Amino acid sequence: MVEGAKATGTDRIELYTEAYAHQYALGNKEEAIAPYIRAAEKANELGLGINAGHDLDLQNLQYFAQHIPGLLEVSIGHAFICDAIYLGLENTVQLYKRQLKKEG
């Protein structure tokens, strides 16, 4: 699919992360992330930018972001708003930003 996206002339793809989030919640982090790493590596090889979104949250975001080479943007709506209701908007923004910081 990544090669097909490139063939259409697009410059960026979005990785739909529902399956990742589901597998991650079951405790299968390595299995959950593997196909996304392969897709990201192919996208990088083809010069495509990478976005991701769907079911990413404070529990699974950091692991995802640290393992996806070339990740440029994540779309997080539902989990973010739910967290903001309980934790406050400013605090939630900082918590999510912290999850996306590169280590090292």
Beta strands, then each sheet from edge to edge (+ up, - down):
strand 1: 12-16
strand 2: 49-53
strand 3: 71-75
sheet 1: 1+ 2+ 3+
end
